Amino acid sequence: MALNIIVVGTGYVGLVTGACLADAGHNITCVDIDQTKIKRLQDGNIPIFEPGLEQIVKHNVEAKRLTFTTDLISALPKAEVIFIAVGTPALPDGRANLEYVYTAAETIGQHLNHYVVVVDKSTVPVGTALAVEQIIKKNYTGEFAVASCPEFLREGNAVDDFFAPDRIVIGVRNQRAADVLLEVFKPIQGQKLVTAIESAELIKYASNAFLATKISFINEIAQICERTGADIEEVSYGVGLDRRIGPNFLKAGIGWGGSCFPKDVVALDQMAGDGGYDFKLLKGVISVNQEQRAHFVNKIKNHFNNNLQRQTLAVLGLAFKDNTDDIRESAAIDIVQQLVTAGAIVNVFDYKALTNSKMVLKNTVKYCTSPEEAVKGAQAVLVLTEWKEFKALDWRTLKQTLAQPVIFDGRNLLKPATMCELGFDYHSIGR
């Protein structure tokens, strides 16, 4: 059964959720206060890069199942479900900024006149649904429900993750709301887990914190590998064969970043502190992640005898991971800034993230249109994002254009034996 659904927010989560729900057969109105963004979407321009998303948006706009507007109030009368998918950026103390969530709830409460299920899709701390419920009740005395349905979308794989999820978590207070949301997700194959609202809110944070912990753990093991002669790739593979552990997120490198892990891990630590619990393990996870970046920069400095002044370095990759243009909390951006501060001349290239990077790095680096341009004349090459295209580069030819044949591979993307055979002075993580 097709439902009339509003998605408030057209950022990464909101746009993917709205477009994919439309593709599942529902009637979707995506709402945002950013008039420029809505105009772009109405004109068929997608503001983010996500494989497969543009085609889904265009198809469902043409099918009249997906529309975009800045007018939430006019969309409310027909709505049966409202997903709040606005940003929850971190405040200076690490807590999630819920201003946009509460503003959306205020508007909904002021103009609601029938039963709807209001769903927190944004990543929000435990207790947010209760606060949203109280805000709506200040202005509306009729029946409604508030629920939590956290997203588990990986940037670069979001469309596939939406349609083939490991699980869909539905946090509710009553069966009526559960039935509505089960109908929403009926076309999507995958386990539907109905829980208490507070459990749903915490599942998202716990999941991201655990994955971040796995990455920080394997990076610490990589430190031991570098000091003992073990190979982190072999160690990771052997550990990952244990079915209790699994191979995912056991990839050593320069640490985690992005829009979710950094703020969610810190927010969970804050939640624990607010409840009177010192989450020591999580503090260690955060610390290790920062130290991993510094460790990589120190590798580079040591190679140049702690003098990067006027050294030309070629950086391949700025996005926090491949298949995205997202640079939020990117380890690559952090490392570039450290190198610039140390006096290096930095040439940068990324397949999708150059435009976003210019807003942060501004004129401190040289922006290149190809890997070949970035590498030419450089004293060293730094691989900082795991774009598979970097693995396929003609490194034999690139070596001839370098001032020095040196590579620092922060993602363990290339094979040490191959690069050494080509004559490179090759450095990686834990190998």
Buried (B, 14 or more C-beta within 10 A) or exposed (E): EBBBBBBBBBBBBBBBBBBBBBBBBBBBBBBBBBEEBBEBBEEEEBBBBBBBBBEBBBBBBEEEBBBBBEEBEEBBEEBBBBBBBBBBEBBEEBBBBBEBBBBBBBBBBBBBEEEBBBBBBBBBBBBBBBBBBEBBBEBBEEEBBBBBBBBBBEBBBBBEBBBEBEEBBBBBBEEEBBEBBBBBBEBBEBEBEBBEBBBBBBBBBEBBBEBBBBBBBBBBBBBEBBEEEBBBBEBBEEBBEEEEEEEEBBBBBBBBBBBBBBBBBBBBBBBBBEEEEEBEEBBBBBEBBEBBBBBBBEBBBEBBEEEBEEBBBBBBBBBBBBBBBBBBBBBBBBBBBBBBEBEBBBBBBBBBBBEBBBEBBEEBBBBBEEBBBBBBBBBBBBBBBBBEEBEEBEBEEBBEEBBBBBBBBBBBBBBBEEBEEBEBEBBBBBB
